[in-house]
């Protein structure tokens, strides 16, 4: 049983995050059951993970369940998801296809298509550029182009500079479903889709940040709870009790919104090579990101500027030379520990004291855009069935985090 309490704020630098759960499937009074239309489900967190779960639950139950999202901000206005770079592609920094990358790309693309019906401007580009800044990068990315020609095409240095402005050894143009998304608009569109499929019955409740909230009591009126708030679950003490080490840590990311001078003709394309430069919905703003901070003390604005300039200058020299920082955005994300397939999301049943039928969808970290669709899909299979094992029929490794 869950017995210990954690009474500290989880911060970057913590080697582990503690959460309410144990290794067992559940107690005898929680046998698998098919969800019914009177089921009232709460989703704590309305970012990429929460809205993916919400839409797919409503779709699989034909919109007949009662669904409530609880968040501190309105759709697309809070949390790490709302300030994400929006680069949708299935490759690692070395150009390798990440685990479940193709499934993730296809699933996320379907959700984006749905959101576009309500927010047509949420897709900013249908391509992005991954450039090589060393001979080793060239070998890696040429191999990617040869292996995945439907997604990646190799371009020489002159073509890359002409198309996206980067000074490089050449690089890839990623298409075939790879996109640049304005994540805030996308989240708003996905919530509107949730409202539509539920005949406007789905609810969004704004919850003030308050350490005094008794979350067990707050969630007691719901039949099922999905904890998808990412860092908010720990910063707001939604999960207080712990029974074992949770294989994740908190990471802070800061990015710069750069104002482009009127006289500067910027290519306004998404370019990445470790760090990234991405267009924003406002045409004269460019997003440059992101830091990856584990320390408790946040980097200063000057430190953020220096690190991002050092790591991304060649992606757009003129932007750094003539641009002006409009603001620095900051967000926390939950990053899972490395496992057999790298850093994978954490999905499954949580058996802690907070609720008798609680589920987790967290740890998407910097891969939220590529993973939120497929992992929301897999998790909702189990929620609808009332059986954690249901999602294992499609992927037997999803409960890796319970085996550590």
Secondary structure by P-SEA (a helix, b strand, c coil): ccccccccccccccccccccccccccccccccccccccbbbbbccccaaaaaaaaaaaaaacccbbbbbbcccccccccccccccccccccccccccccaaaaaaaaaaaaaaaaaacccccccccbbbbbbccaaaaaaaaaaaaaccccbbbbcaaaaaacccccccccccccccbbbbaaaaaaaaaaaaaaaaacccbbbbbbccccccccccccccccbbbcccccccccccccccccccccbbbbbbbbbbbbbccccccccccccccccccccccccbbbbbbbbccccccccaaaaaaaaaaacccccccccccccccbbbbbbbbbbccccccccccccccccccccbbbbbcccccccccccaaaaaaaaaaaaaccccccccccccccccccc
